[in-house]
Amino acid sequence: MARTVTATSPFEGGYRFTLTDGTITAVAEMEKGRWQNERIDRNESWSVTANGVVKTETDRDGTAVTLFTDANGDGVYFEAYSLNRPVAGTLDDAYRFTFDAVGTVTSLQEWDDGRWEAERPDRNETWRLQDGLVVKTEVEKGRVEWTVYADSNNDGTWTELADGQGTLDLVGVKTLLAGLTAEGLVY
């Protein structure tokens, strides 16, 4: 019996936007080989910035800011970075770290259910202090995912700042963070 295999679209996971008078009025995502219209919820906004298209979504845990870029200018945007700004006083995705002399994380604790609990990194994870930020890298099925944590008030509690896939461009993350901060989108 012959079997038909359909190739995945190169646009899978990509987004297209409709602009009306400079405002994003419609969002479509490529899912399973078809462009699907996405509903813009009341708790989210989309805007065009110098860095790309930014989605800002607010819920009870805080605000997530996601940047979408069109690297090749074909009108299809992909997620570049996602930044998180927790609600003041909340400790979701909060960590404490101990570092050795070269910045490798030697122990970590995660805030869970109102208390600090010791965590052990998975075998496919690395944690390190890099340029004032903690970087977690995880390799899953050959795919690299990274998460960046910041301690913006130097109290020893680190919160998730950004995550993404592929090669981490820490200079790019810091530049983007500075740009979004200047635009008032993140702390």
VOTI-713706 format. One record per residue: residue in three letters; x, y, z of N, C-alpha, C in turn. Coordinates in steps of 0.02 Angstrom, whole numbers, plus 50000, padded with zeros to 5 digits. Example, Ala and Ser with C-alpha at 12.3 -4.5 7.8 and 13.67 -1.06 7.14 Angstrom:
<gukols>
ALA506604971650390506154977550390506604983550390
SER506424988850354506844994750357506455000250394
</gukols>
This chain:
<gukols>
MET500424994150000500005000050000500445006250000
ALA500325010849955500715017049950500505021850005
ARG500995025450031500865030150084501085037050061
THR500665042050071500835048850052501105052550112
VAL501675055750103501985059650156501965066950134
THR501685071150177501635078250162502205081950197
ALA502575085850160503125089750189502845095450231
THR503185096850285502985102450327503125109050291
SER502665113750296502755120250264503345123850298
PRO503765127350258504305131250288504035137050330
PHE503395138450322503095143950360502755141450424
GLU502785134950438502465132150498502685135950560
GLY502205138250599502355142150660502465149450645
GLY502415151450582502515158450564501865162450569
TYR501935169050568501365173550575501365178550518
ARG500755180450498500655186050452500185190950486
PHE500275197350471499885202550504499545207050453
THR498945209350470498585214150429498625220850466
LEU498875225950430498925232650458498395237150429
THR498075241150471497605246150450497805252650484
ASP498005257550446498235264050473498785263050525
GLY499245258450511499815257250556499665253050617
THR499045250650623498845246550679498715239350656
ILE498945234450695498825227450677498095225950694
THR497725223950642497015222550650496845215150642
ALA497325211250615497205204050607497865200350610
VAL497835194250638498415189950646498235183050619
ALA498685180150578498595173450553499225169350567
GLU499135163150589499695158650603499665152650558
MET500235150450532500275144450491500265138450538
GLU499725134550534499655128550575499455122750530
LYS499835117350533499705111350494499625112850420
GLY500045117450396500055118850324499535123750300
ARG499145126850345498625131550325498665137850368
TRP498525143550337498495149750375497835149850414
GLN497895150550479497315150750524497265157650555
ASN496685160750551496575167250583496575166250659
GLU496935170650693496965170550766496535176150794
ARG496185174750847495795180050880496265184150924
ILE496205190650920496595195050964496175195851027
ASP496425193051082496055193151145496095200051178
ARG495635201351224495605207751259496235209051301
ASN496565203651324497145204551367497805204951328
GLU497765205651262498365206151222498325211951173
SER498925214451156498965219651105499555218051060
TRP499505220250998500025219250948500235226050923
SER500895227050915501135233450890501745232450846
VAL501845237150801502425237150758502945241750790
THR503555239150800504095243150829504695242950783
ALA505215246550800505825246450760506145239550761
ASN506015235550813506315228850818505915223450781
GLY505285224750766504845219850735504135220650762
VAL503745215350760503065215450787503085212850858
VAL502765216450904502775214650974502065213050997
LYS502005207251029501375205251061501465206051136
THR501015209651167501025210651240500395207451268
GLU500485202551312499925198851340499965199151416
THR499425201351447499405202151519498895197251549
ASP499105193951603498645189651640498805190351714
ARG498515186051755498595186851827499315185851851
ASP499735182451811500425181251830500895186851809
GLY500675191351765501105196751742501005198151669
THR501535200351637501505202251567502045198451528
ALA501845195551472502315192351426502355196651364
VAL502965198051344503095202051284503475197651235
THR503205196651176503505192351126503665196451064
LEU504275195751040504495199250979504485194250921
PHE504175196350866504165192450804504555196450752
THR505005193050716505415196350665505335192850598
ASP505465196550545505445194050477506155194650449
ALA506565189650461507275189950444507405190650369
ASN506985187650327507125187950256506655192550216
GLY506225196150251505795201150218505235198350175
ASP505035191950187504515188850147503805189950174
GLY503745193650230503085195050259502855189850309
VAL503265184750321503105179650371503575180650430
TYR503275181550489503645183050550503675176850594
PHE504245176050628504335170550675504525173450743
GLU504355169750796504525171950864505275172150871
ALA505535177850893506255178650904506415178050978
TYR506045181551020506145181551092505485182351128
SER505455179751188504885180851231505165183151298
LEU504915188851322505135191751385504555191651434
ASN504715190451497504195189951548504305195251601
ARG503755198551621503775203451675503255201251726
PRO503475197951781502985195451830502645201251867
VAL502065199851894501715204751936502155206051997
ALA502215212352016502625214052074502415210052135
GLY502905207052168502765203252228502635195852216
THR502575193752153502475186652140503145183252127
LEU503175176852140503795173252131503725167352083
ASP503285167752034503255162351985503915162351946
ASP504155156451929504785155651892505355159251927
ALA505395158751993505925162052032506425156752055
TYR507065158752053507605154152071508125157752114
ARG508495153652152509105155852186509665151352160
PHE510265154252151510825150452124511445151252166
THR511875146152165512545146552192513005145252132
PHE513535149252127513985148852069514695147052092
ASP515075143652047515775142652061516165148552033
ALA516825148352036517245154052017517185155851943
VAL516995151151900516935152651829516215153751806
GLY515745153851853515055155551837514595149651826
THR514845143551834514415137751827513955137351888
VAL513315136051877512835135251932512985128651967
THR513135128952031513295122852069512705120352109
SER512225124752123511605122652155511055127652137
LEU510435125252138509885129752124509275127752166
GLN508885132852180508255131952217507705135452177
GLU507115132452177506545135352143505995136852195
TRP505665142652187505105144452230504505140352208
ASP504235136252253503685131852236503215131252295
ASP502585132952284502075132552336502265135952401
GLY502545141952396502685146052454503335144352491
ARG503775140352460504415138952493504945137352440
TRP505575138052461506135136552418506275129052420
GLU506335125952361506495118852357507105117852314
ALA507555113552338508155111952299507955108352235
GLU508275110352181508135107352115508775104252089
ARG508705099252050509265095952017509165096751941
PRO509665099551906509585100351834509505093551800
ASP509105093451747509045087451706509715086251670
ARG509825080151647510455078451613510555082551549
ASN510005084651518510065088351455510075095951465
GLU510165098251527510175105451543510865107651567
THR511045113751550511615117051580511385123851605
TRP511655126051662511505132451692512165136051704
ARG512215142451685512825146151696512685153651701
LEU513125157051737513095164351742513495167051683
GLN513175171351643513485174051584513295181351576
ASP513795185651580513695192751569513135195651614
GLY513135193551677512655196151726511975192951725
LEU511875188051682511235184451677511365176951685
VAL510865173351709510915166051712510595163251650
VAL510965158851616510725155851554510635148351565
LYS510025146051552509885138851553509825136651480
THR510205131451462510165128651395509935121451401
GLU509465119651360509185112851361509165110151290
VAL509425104051282509415100751217508915095051220
GLU508405095451177507865090451176507765088251103
LYS507895081951090507815079051022508205083150970
GLY508815085150988509235088850942509075096250936
ARG508575098550971508365105550969508595109151032
VAL508905114951023509155118851079508635124051100
GLU508465123951164508025129051193508415132451249
TRP508315138951256508665142651308508185147151346
THR508375148451408507995152951452508505157451487
VAL508365163851491508805168651524508445171351586
TYR508805171551642508545173951706508925180151727
ALA508575184851759508885191051782508725192251856
ASP509175195551890509075197751959509135205351957
SER508605208651933508635215751919508725220151981
ASN508515217652039508595221752100509135219152147
ASN509535214352124510105211552160509925208852229
ASP509335205752236509135202852300509275195252304
GLY509595192452251509745185352251509195180952223
THR508635183952205508075180352176508065181852101
TRP508125176752060508165177351988507495175451958
THR507245179451911506615177951877506735177151803
GLU506295173251771506365172051700506265178551662
LEU506725179851617506715186051579506535184651506
ALA506865179751475506755178351405506865171051390
ASP506535168651338506665161851315506635161551240
GLY506925156351212506925155751140507225149051119
GLN507325148251055507585142051027508165143550982
GLY508595138650972509175139350928509745142450965
THR510175145850928510765148850957510585155150996
LEU510815155551057510675161451099511145167151079
ASP510855172751064511225178851050511115183351110
LEU511545182651161511455186351223511515193851211
VAL511945196051166511995203151150511325205451120
GLY511035201351077510385202951047509845203351099
VAL509845198651147509345198751201509415205151241
LYS510035206951260510135213051300509955219351260
THR510105219351195509925225051153509165225651147
LEU508845219951135508115219951130507805222151196
LEU508065219651251507815221551317507875229051327
ALA508445231851308508545239051316508045242951273
GLY507935240651212507455243951167506745243451193
LEU506545237551215505865236651242505765240451307
THR506295240851348506255244651410506165251951394
ALA506535254451345506475261551325505775262951299
GLU505465258051267504785258951241504255257851295
GLY504485256151356504035255151413503675248451412
LEU503925243551373503585237151367503795232151420
VAL504405232651446504635228151498504995232051551
TYR505115228851608505435232251664506145233951647
</gukols>
